[in-house]
Amino acid sequence: MLKRPVRQTIAAFIASLALRTKYLLGLWVFFLVLVAFGIHGSSTGVTAGWWAPEKPYTGYLFNPPQNLSSADHGGLQELLMAKAQGIRWDELLITTPLALSQLSHHPRFPVVNTNIGDGQNMLISPHVPVWHVATLARPATWGYFFLGAQRGLAWYWWFRVFSCFTVLYLLLEVVLKGNRRLAAFGGFWYCASAYVVCWSLWPAQLVFFGALGCLAAYHLLASTKVATQIISGVLLGLSIPGFVMFLYPPWQVPVAYLFLFVFAGLLIRDKLYLSFKSISKYRLLSLTVALLLACGLTLSFLLTCLPDLKVMSNTVYPGRRVSVGGDYSFAMLFKGIQLNDDLHCPAKNRQ
């Protein structure tokens, strides 16, 4: 007798939701399905081949038969996407092994992993699960804590692109004044771009924080609803340290400029500055929450990682690979890929 009213209540609730909300909920249900089945796009097959070359890797969703000729087997691998990509070197050799090493450490998820060399500070990497307060601003790594290795990796893999699409869609909807189809297309276009896919979805992780900060700041100033203001304050406070802790200046600098310009444009277009003329106590509270969260989490990260950050700042890559603009000549703008190659291999220029 109780089951039917519950079903009816759930059905009525879903029916009352806006069409946009239904689509987004459906999207995140798909995310949960991928995580539940432990599906991800990691190229750990390459690493597994190094660890156990005598045993073929069979961890793909669809495994082609082994009794085929090498040509047929290779072609079927490509068709079924059952082939790890060696170009994802950083992911298969560094970030995924480091993340999984946190689960085999005793105790689990330490700040300093003593199984790596003389001890490795794991909080430096934004891709690794660490039992630290700063992890509040790293939702992509949360899955490892309660889902284990396989599903934790699936959570990490898909959360970045699903969250990036959701936030970009909502932000573009504001920018485009309610044009939902174009906003959805823009979010999908970015998340499915070759650049994001090739780089193991990491650009989506960084853009998610930038877009979330911009969107949260907009609604904090634009909305008259107390709940929206408070939630926006919390999200803004989490997005800033999440962005800062990524520690990759070549991506951080242009993304920061982009969303600062977008927010400045929205501030002027929608006259958000008028909200400061007679600021309510709840809006002030939300701004305070955002500031405290951002400062607190960023400071905790800096204090924990300060010795390692000092070492990193004196390295050629990535420490000195940063420009905030204005320090390149006009001719340098046309150097393109060669500039990146020089930064990766500075010794090459001395030959």
C-alpha positions in Angstrom: 0.0 0.0 0.0 2.9 2.3 0.8 4.8 1.7 -2.4 2.1 3.1 -4.8 1.8 6.5 -3.1 5.6 6.8 -3.0 5.8 6.0 -6.7 3.0 8.4 -7.4 4.7 11.1 -5.4 8.0 10.6 -7.2 6.2 10.6 -10.6 4.3 13.8 -9.7 7.6 15.5 -8.5 9.4 14.6 -11.8 6.4 15.8 -13.8 6.5 19.1 -12.0 10.1 19.7 -13.0 11.1 22.0 -15.8 12.1 20.4 -19.1 15.7 21.7 -18.7 15.9 20.2 -15.2 14.7 16.8 -16.5 17.3 16.8 -19.2 20.1 17.6 -16.7 18.9 15.0 -14.2 18.8 12.4 -17.0 22.4 13.4 -17.9 23.5 12.8 -14.3 21.6 9.5 -14.1 23.7 8.4 -17.1 26.8 9.5 -15.2 25.8 7.3 -12.3 25.2 4.4 -14.7 28.8 4.8 -16.1 30.2 4.9 -12.6 28.1 1.9 -11.4 29.5 -0.2 -14.2 33.0 1.1 -13.6 33.4 2.4 -17.2 36.1 4.9 -17.9 38.5 6.0 -20.7 41.8 5.7 -18.9 44.7 4.4 -20.9 46.0 2.1 -18.1 46.1 -0.7 -20.6 49.5 0.6 -21.7 50.7 0.6 -18.1 49.3 -2.9 -17.5 51.2 -4.1 -20.5 54.4 -2.9 -18.9 53.6 -4.5 -15.6 52.6 -7.9 -17.0 53.6 -8.1 -20.7 52.9 -11.9 -20.7 49.2 -11.3 -20.1 47.0 -9.3 -22.6 45.0 -6.6 -21.0 41.3 -7.4 -21.0 39.9 -4.5 -19.0 38.0 -2.9 -21.9 34.3 -2.7 -22.1 34.4 -4.6 -25.4 37.3 -7.1 -25.9 37.9 -8.4 -29.4 38.5 -12.2 -29.8 42.2 -13.1 -29.4 42.1 -15.7 -32.1 42.0 -13.1 -34.9 45.0 -12.2 -37.1 47.0 -9.2 -35.8 45.6 -6.9 -38.6 42.0 -7.9 -37.9 42.5 -7.8 -34.1 44.0 -4.3 -34.4 41.3 -3.0 -36.6 38.6 -4.4 -34.4 40.3 -2.8 -31.4 40.1 0.6 -33.0 36.4 0.1 -33.9 35.5 -1.0 -30.4 37.7 1.7 -28.8 39.5 -1.2 -27.0 43.0 0.3 -27.5 44.8 2.4 -24.9 46.3 5.6 -26.3 50.0 6.0 -25.6 49.7 9.7 -26.3 48.0 10.1 -22.9 51.4 9.7 -21.4 50.8 11.9 -18.4 47.6 10.1 -17.5 48.7 6.5 -17.8 52.2 7.0 -16.4 51.7 9.6 -13.7 48.2 10.7 -12.5 46.3 7.4 -12.6 49.1 5.3 -10.9 49.5 8.1 -8.3 45.8 8.1 -7.6 45.6 4.3 -7.3 48.7 4.3 -5.1 46.7 6.2 -2.5 44.4 3.2 -2.0 47.2 0.8 -1.3 48.9 3.0 1.2 48.4 2.4 5.0 46.7 4.5 6.1 44.8 5.3 2.9 44.9 8.7 1.2 47.8 10.3 3.0 49.1 13.8 2.2 52.6 12.3 2.0 52.8 8.9 0.3 55.8 7.1 1.9 55.6 4.3 -0.7 57.0 6.7 -3.4 60.7 7.6 -3.1 61.5 9.4 0.1 57.9 10.5 0.4 55.7 12.3 -2.2 53.3 15.2 -1.3 50.2 14.0 -3.1 48.2 17.2 -2.5 50.2 18.9 -5.2 48.4 17.0 -7.9 44.7 17.9 -8.5 44.0 14.4 -9.8 44.9 12.4 -6.7 42.6 11.6 -3.7 44.0 13.0 -0.4 42.4 13.0 3.0 42.7 16.8 3.5 40.3 19.6 4.0 41.3 21.1 0.6 39.7 18.0 -1.1 36.4 19.7 -0.5 37.3 21.7 -3.6 38.3 18.6 -5.6 35.0 16.8 -6.3 36.4 14.8 -9.2 38.5 12.7 -6.7 35.7 12.1 -4.2 34.7 8.8 -5.8 37.9 7.1 -4.7 37.0 7.5 -1.0 33.8 5.5 -1.1 33.8 3.6 -4.4 37.2 2.0 -4.6 39.7 1.9 -7.4 37.6 0.9 -10.5 34.5 2.9 -9.8 36.5 5.7 -8.2 38.5 6.1 -11.4 35.2 6.0 -13.4 33.8 8.8 -11.1 37.0 10.8 -11.6 37.0 10.3 -15.4 33.4 11.2 -16.1 32.7 13.8 -13.4 35.0 16.3 -15.0 33.2 16.3 -18.4 29.7 16.0 -17.0 30.2 18.8 -14.5 31.9 21.0 -17.1 29.1 20.5 -19.6 26.4 21.3 -17.0 28.1 24.5 -15.8 29.0 25.7 -19.2 25.4 25.1 -20.4 24.0 27.1 -17.5 26.5 29.9 -17.9 26.0 30.1 -21.7 22.3 30.2 -21.1 22.8 33.4 -19.1 25.2 34.8 -21.7 22.8 34.0 -24.5 19.8 35.3 -22.7 17.9 32.0 -22.5 18.8 30.4 -25.8 19.0 26.9 -24.4 19.7 25.0 -27.6 22.7 27.1 -28.5 23.9 27.0 -24.9 23.7 23.2 -24.9 25.5 23.0 -28.2 28.3 25.3 -26.9 28.8 23.2 -23.8 28.8 20.0 -25.9 31.1 21.5 -28.5 33.7 22.3 -25.9 33.5 19.1 -23.9 33.6 16.9 -27.0 36.5 18.8 -28.6 39.6 17.0 -29.7 41.7 19.2 -27.3 39.7 18.1 -24.3 39.6 14.4 -25.3 43.3 14.2 -26.2 44.3 15.7 -22.9 42.4 13.1 -20.9 39.6 15.6 -20.1 41.9 17.7 -17.9 40.9 21.0 -19.6 37.3 20.3 -18.8 38.3 20.0 -15.1 39.9 23.4 -15.1 37.2 25.1 -17.2 34.6 23.7 -14.8 36.0 25.6 -11.9 36.3 28.8 -13.9 32.8 28.6 -15.3 31.4 27.6 -11.9 33.0 30.6 -10.2 31.6 33.0 -12.9 28.1 31.4 -12.7 28.0 31.4 -8.9 29.2 35.0 -8.7 26.5 36.0 -11.2 23.6 34.4 -9.4 24.9 35.6 -6.0 24.5 39.2 -7.3 21.5 38.7 -9.6 19.2 36.5 -7.6 16.7 37.8 -5.0 16.2 34.3 -3.5 18.0 33.7 -0.2 18.7 30.0 -0.9 20.2 30.8 -4.3 22.5 33.5 -2.8 23.8 31.1 -0.1 24.3 28.2 -2.4 26.0 30.5 -4.9 28.3 31.8 -2.1 29.3 28.2 -1.2 30.0 27.2 -4.8 32.0 30.4 -5.4 34.0 29.7 -2.3 34.8 26.2 -3.5 35.5 27.1 -7.1 38.3 29.5 -6.4 40.6 27.1 -4.5 39.7 24.3 -6.9 41.0 26.6 -9.7 44.0 27.7 -7.8 45.1 24.2 -6.8 45.2 23.0 -10.4 48.8 24.4 -10.6 49.1 24.5 -14.4 49.7 28.1 -15.4 49.6 27.6 -19.2 45.9 26.7 -18.8 45.1 28.7 -15.7 46.1 32.1 -17.0 44.0 32.2 -20.2 41.0 30.5 -18.5 41.1 33.1 -15.7 41.2 35.9 -18.2 38.3 34.4 -20.2 35.9 34.1 -17.3 36.9 37.4 -15.7 36.0 39.1 -19.0 32.8 37.1 -19.3 31.8 38.1 -15.7 32.7 41.7 -16.3 30.5 41.8 -19.4 27.6 40.3 -17.5 28.2 42.7 -14.6 27.8 45.7 -17.0 25.1 44.2 -19.3 22.8 43.1 -16.5 23.7 46.0 -14.1 24.7 43.6 -11.3 26.7 46.4 -9.6 23.3 47.9 -8.5 23.0 45.0 -6.0 25.8 46.7 -3.9 23.8 49.9 -3.5 21.4 48.4 -1.0 23.0 45.0 -0.2 20.9 42.7 1.9 22.2 40.8 5.0 21.8 37.5 3.2 23.8 38.6 0.2 26.5 40.0 2.5 26.4 36.7 4.4 26.8 34.7 1.1 29.8 36.9 0.0 31.4 36.4 3.5 30.9 32.6 3.2 32.5 32.6 -0.3 35.5 34.7 1.0 36.0 32.5 4.1 35.8 29.3 2.1 38.1 30.4 -0.6 40.7 31.9 1.7 40.5 29.0 4.2 40.8 26.2 1.7 43.5 28.0 -0.4 45.5 28.8 2.8 45.3 25.2 4.1 46.6 24.0 0.7 49.5 26.5 0.6 50.5 25.8 4.2 50.6 22.0 3.6 52.4 22.3 0.3 54.7 25.3 0.8 58.0 23.5 0.8 57.1 21.6 -2.4 55.7 24.7 -4.0 59.0 26.5 -3.4 60.9 23.7 -5.2 58.3 23.7 -8.0 58.6 27.4 -8.5 62.3 27.1 -9.3 61.8 24.5 -12.0 61.7 25.3 -15.7 58.5 23.2 -16.1 55.9 24.0 -14.9 57.2 26.6 -12.4 58.6 29.1 -14.8 56.3 28.3 -17.6 53.9 31.1 -17.1 53.0 34.4 -18.6 50.2 36.7 -17.4 50.5 38.8 -20.6 52.4 41.8 -21.7 55.9 40.2 -21.6 56.0 38.8 -25.1 56.9 40.8 -28.2 54.5 40.9 -31.1 56.7 38.6 -33.1 56.6 36.0 -30.4 52.9 35.6 -30.9 53.7 33.9 -34.2 56.2 31.4 -32.8 53.4 29.0 -32.0 54.3 25.4 -31.4 58.0 26.0 -31.5 57.6 28.2 -28.3 56.0 25.3 -26.5 58.7 22.9 -27.7 61.4 25.3 -26.4 59.7 25.5 -23.1 59.5 21.7 -22.8 63.1 21.2 -23.9 65.1 24.3 -23.0 68.4 22.4 -23.5 67.5 22.1 -27.2 68.1 25.8 -27.7 71.6 25.5 -26.3 72.7 22.9 -28.8 
